[in-house]
Amino acid sequence: MKVALLQMTSGVDPAVNAHSIIDAVAVAAAGGAAMLFTPEMSGLLDSNRARAAGSLHAEADDPVLAAVRRAAAEHRIWVHIGSLAVREEGGKLANRAFVIDDEGVIRARYDKFHLFDVDLPTGESWRESASYRPGASAVVVDTPVGRLGLAICYDMRFPDLFRALSDAGATILAVPAAFTRPTGAAHWHVLLRARAIEAAAFVVAAAQTGVHEDGRATYGHSLVIDPWGEVLLDMEEKPGIGFVEIDPARTADVRARIPVLQHRRPIPVVEVAR
């Protein structure tokens, strides 16, 4: 089973970003992929809130989502949009992933559960909660490449989410991202390999890369990791499309060798007084 990943340097113009995704849909389908995965914030990456405001839409009116749905149906391929910024009632946004089938139908939505509110040693400061509301639940969906569990970027630091997804039957985990370079260099590979090993599941992590129009720099290194923790694809830092074959039987093989899902137990905590 072949999957394709789009590594992007998304900018401040949704029409340009949509064109990049639509081109990738065609290339992925022509290359025999059953499903294309795109990064977090595929449709717009802009830290200038005033400038970005005019490009933000409710889901029903989002032009990038509509264009990708049409392309998926035209080329008969499933697409996982890593995420789009979607306007919600009440003034806040959702960082929302979409799984679209080969008829252009939205099969699943997932809103980023854990929001990135941090101050980095480099001086970078990020407050997702200032604009976004967190998601309320984990999401799994059946796809041609397996039962897909959805996560977004910062979620990868919270293994409880991935336990919930694998407990719900996920055999492949999507972790699209726009990872910063300092945290990427330190944690990207090790965290994603750990999530694959813990869940005994494939991890597909399509990433943003390079220096963006709003001035931020992202880490790249879109990855596909097998259930044993082996890196099958690392796209390094250049934008483009990568292909990789995944074998669904690999998940069953690894889970039979080390049946970690069967061995999970609730863990009571005993507090010992000092």
Disulfide bonds with the S-S distance in Angstrom:
none
